[in-house]
Amino acid sequence: MVTQSGKQKLSSAVTAGLAFAAGALVALAAQERRYEELRLRVAEVERSDRQAMLTEQQRLQFYLLSRAMEDPDLAAVYSNVQVDSPTQRRQYLFANALYTNALLAYRVGVVNWEELHGHLRMICLNPIFRDYWEAHRPHRASLEDNSEEARVGRMVDVLIRDLDEADTEEWWVVGEPPLE
């Protein structure tokens, strides 16, 4: 038989145990929140690092494109697409710069998918860009089907087709961006 004093000791022990458990749960919850905050910070740093690397790569590509546009001997090395003149090669190089700039803007989050679609729609109106795009079709065939660049390339293909089939002069309303 438990005495009154024994009941009090048991009650005190249960209370202390519950308080300890509650304290442990509060500490665990705080630790979980801190872990989640750290995980989010690491993800943000990784995203920032990726953006910095993409930006640096774009800067290097632009430097190489600029050199190629200035020097026909270097331009001949930059692409193996057959062209009719040095002027056409420089135009193709510039079309490549426009396209890769739009792609980078999407990749680093400067523009979203719909904005990229609108920007590319405008670029696709240009007949020189269209010639460049068609001439480089074999290069795009080597892209992994699920890569970002392949998805954007398919968007450009659909945009060109939609612009060709449109029966309106209002080019800015032609085509819908595919689901991201």
Solvent accessible surface area in square Angstrom, and as a share of the most:
residue,aa,sasa,rsa
1,M,232,1.04
2,V,87,0.50
3,T,90,0.52
4,Q,130,0.58
5,S,63,0.40
6,G,25,0.24
7,K,114,0.48
8,Q,112,0.50
9,K,145,0.61
10,L,113,0.56
11,S,64,0.41
12,S,69,0.45
13,A,62,0.48
14,V,80,0.46
15,T,84,0.49
16,A,59,0.46
17,G,39,0.37
18,L,120,0.60
19,A,63,0.49
20,F,160,0.67
21,A,46,0.36
22,A,52,0.40
23,G,40,0.38
24,A,49,0.38
25,L,117,0.58
26,V,104,0.60
27,A,61,0.47
28,L,96,0.48
29,A,44,0.34
30,A,43,0.34
31,Q,120,0.53
32,E,103,0.46
33,R,147,0.53
34,R,128,0.47
35,Y,133,0.50
36,E,69,0.31
37,E,88,0.39
38,L,74,0.37
39,R,112,0.41
40,L,97,0.48
41,R,156,0.57
42,V,85,0.49
43,A,46,0.35
44,E,83,0.37
45,V,85,0.49
46,E,110,0.49
47,R,122,0.44
48,S,48,0.31
49,D,76,0.40
50,R,112,0.41
51,Q,41,0.18
52,A,61,0.48
53,M,129,0.58
54,L,28,0.14
55,T,52,0.30
56,E,95,0.43
57,Q,101,0.45
58,Q,23,0.10
59,R,144,0.53
60,L,100,0.50
61,Q,30,0.13
62,F,109,0.46
63,Y,115,0.44
64,L,83,0.41
65,L,1,0.00
66,S,26,0.17
67,R,107,0.39
68,A,3,0.02
69,M,38,0.17
70,E,133,0.60
71,D,51,0.26
72,P,79,0.50
73,D,112,0.58
74,L,66,0.33
75,A,2,0.02
76,A,61,0.47
77,V,123,0.70
78,Y,75,0.29
79,S,22,0.14
80,N,117,0.60
81,V,16,0.09
82,Q,161,0.72
83,V,35,0.20
84,D,134,0.70
85,S,43,0.28
86,P,80,0.51
87,T,69,0.40
88,Q,38,0.17
89,R,38,0.14
90,R,94,0.34
91,Q,65,0.29
92,Y,19,0.07
93,L,5,0.03
94,F,107,0.45
95,A,5,0.04
96,N,29,0.15
97,A,10,0.08
98,L,68,0.34
99,Y,8,0.03
100,T,18,0.10
101,N,81,0.41
102,A,3,0.03
103,L,6,0.03
104,L,23,0.12
105,A,20,0.16
106,Y,24,0.09
107,R,68,0.25
108,V,23,0.13
109,G,59,0.57
110,V,111,0.64
111,V,36,0.20
112,N,77,0.39
113,W,5,0.02
114,E,103,0.46
115,E,93,0.41
116,L,1,0.00
117,H,5,0.02
118,G,24,0.23
119,H,72,0.32
120,L,0,0.00
121,R,33,0.12
122,M,100,0.44
123,I,13,0.06
124,C,0,0.00
125,L,67,0.33
126,N,69,0.36
127,P,92,0.58
128,I,64,0.32
129,F,5,0.02
130,R,55,0.20
131,D,76,0.39
132,Y,10,0.04
133,W,4,0.01
134,E,99,0.44
135,A,34,0.26
136,H,26,0.11
137,R,101,0.37
138,P,97,0.61
139,H,80,0.36
140,R,39,0.14
141,A,86,0.67
142,S,95,0.61
143,L,56,0.28
144,E,128,0.57
145,D,112,0.58
146,N,120,0.62
147,S,36,0.23
148,E,53,0.24
149,E,50,0.22
150,A,11,0.08
151,R,61,0.22
152,V,0,0.00
153,G,4,0.04
154,R,104,0.38
155,M,1,0.01
156,V,0,0.00
157,D,45,0.23
158,V,56,0.32
159,L,2,0.01
160,I,29,0.14
161,R,124,0.45
162,D,30,0.15
163,L,20,0.10
164,D,95,0.49
165,E,119,0.53
166,A,37,0.28
167,D,147,0.76
168,T,57,0.33
169,E,162,0.73
170,E,85,0.38
171,W,83,0.29
172,W,135,0.47
173,V,86,0.50
174,V,12,0.07
175,G,22,0.21
176,E,141,0.63
177,P,38,0.24
178,P,57,0.36
179,L,174,0.87
180,E,120,0.54
